[in-house]
Amino acid sequence: MKLAFAATTTLLLAACAGGGLSTTESSLQHHRWTLASVNGEPVSTDIGSELAIGEHMAISGLAGCNRFFGSARLEQGRLKADPLASTKMACLSDTIQQVETAVLTTLNQGAAVSHDDRQLILTGSDYTLGYRLADVD
């Protein structure tokens, strides 16, 4: 019984570690993602934080209170933005500012990517961002 449990646990962990689909630039491009969580904590949909990844890995979106845009690259399973340009509006609440900081820090520092057809997870050194697919074909 213990051996069967250990084998099942090992298979489940291996499946989870696989991160869903193989991540390539083409699998990330042409999608819009809505931020659903930061470090496992839900993010209010009222904040409207989103990430769009377009042709040639052009990225844009709303971090929290500011829009950002630039380009990114995918290297060895890590997504890293080149220096991003953004608007410079003051955030109206600490909660929105915290979301904004998490998004911009993670994109600028780079993050491991895992995704499937409905979720995108960016795991950086300080934050884990959970996105859900916003575009519908």
C-alpha positions in Angstrom: 0.0 0.0 0.0 2.8 2.4 0.9 4.6 1.6 -2.3 1.5 2.3 -4.4 0.9 5.6 -2.6 4.6 6.6 -3.1 4.4 5.7 -6.8 1.2 7.7 -7.3 2.6 10.7 -5.5 5.8 10.6 -7.6 3.7 10.5 -10.8 1.5 13.4 -9.6 4.5 15.5 -8.7 6.2 14.8 -12.0 3.0 15.8 -13.9 2.7 19.0 -11.9 6.4 19.8 -12.5 5.9 19.4 -16.2 3.9 22.7 -16.3 1.3 21.7 -18.8 2.2 22.5 -22.5 5.7 22.8 -23.7 6.4 26.6 -23.5 7.5 28.2 -26.7 7.3 31.7 -28.0 4.6 30.7 -30.4 2.5 29.1 -27.7 2.6 32.3 -25.7 2.0 34.8 -28.5 -1.4 36.1 -29.6 -3.0 35.7 -26.2 -4.3 38.1 -23.5 -4.1 37.0 -19.9 -5.9 38.4 -16.8 -4.1 38.4 -13.5 -5.9 36.1 -11.1 -3.5 35.7 -8.2 -0.2 37.0 -6.7 1.6 34.5 -4.5 -1.6 32.4 -4.4 -3.8 35.2 -3.1 -6.7 36.2 -5.4 -6.5 39.5 -7.2 -9.7 41.5 -7.6 -11.0 41.6 -11.1 -11.8 45.3 -10.4 -8.0 46.0 -10.7 -8.0 44.7 -14.2 -4.4 43.8 -14.4 -3.6 42.0 -17.6 -0.8 40.9 -19.9 -1.0 40.6 -23.7 1.8 38.8 -25.6 1.8 39.6 -29.3 3.8 39.1 -32.4 7.5 38.9 -32.0 7.0 38.7 -28.2 5.7 42.3 -27.9 4.1 42.6 -24.5 1.7 45.1 -23.1 -0.9 45.4 -20.4 -2.0 47.0 -17.2 0.2 46.3 -14.2 -2.2 47.8 -11.6 -2.6 51.5 -12.2 -0.2 52.0 -15.0 -0.1 50.6 -18.6 3.2 49.1 -19.8 4.6 48.0 -23.1 7.8 46.6 -24.5 9.2 43.3 -25.6 10.2 40.1 -23.9 12.1 37.0 -24.7 11.8 33.4 -23.7 15.1 31.7 -22.8 15.4 28.3 -21.2 11.8 28.4 -20.0 12.1 31.9 -18.5 10.2 34.9 -19.7 12.1 38.2 -19.3 11.0 41.6 -20.4 13.5 44.0 -21.9 13.2 47.3 -20.1 9.5 48.2 -20.1 8.1 51.6 -20.8 5.1 52.6 -18.6 2.8 55.4 -17.7 3.5 57.1 -14.4 0.2 57.5 -12.7 -0.1 57.3 -8.9 -1.9 54.3 -7.7 -5.1 55.1 -5.7 -4.6 52.3 -3.1 -1.9 50.2 -1.4 -3.5 47.1 -2.8 -3.3 48.2 -6.4 0.3 49.4 -5.8 1.2 46.0 -4.4 -0.2 44.3 -7.5 1.6 46.7 -9.8 4.9 46.2 -8.0 4.5 42.4 -8.2 3.8 42.5 -12.0 6.5 44.9 -13.0 9.1 43.3 -10.8 8.4 39.8 -12.1 8.4 40.9 -15.7 11.6 42.9 -15.4 13.5 40.4 -13.4 12.3 37.4 -15.4 10.2 34.4 -14.3 9.9 30.7 -15.0 6.9 30.0 -17.2 4.4 27.2 -17.0 1.1 27.2 -18.8 -1.7 25.2 -20.2 -4.5 26.2 -22.5 -6.3 28.2 -19.8 -3.6 29.3 -17.2 -0.2 31.0 -17.3 2.0 31.0 -14.2 5.1 33.2 -13.9 7.3 32.3 -11.0 9.9 34.9 -10.2 12.3 35.3 -7.3 9.9 37.4 -5.3 6.4 36.8 -6.7 4.4 34.1 -8.4 1.8 35.5 -10.8 -1.2 33.4 -11.8 -3.0 34.5 -15.0 -6.0 33.0 -16.7 -6.7 33.1 -20.4 -8.8 36.2 -21.2 -9.1 35.8 -25.0 -11.8 33.5 -26.4 -11.4 32.0 -29.9 
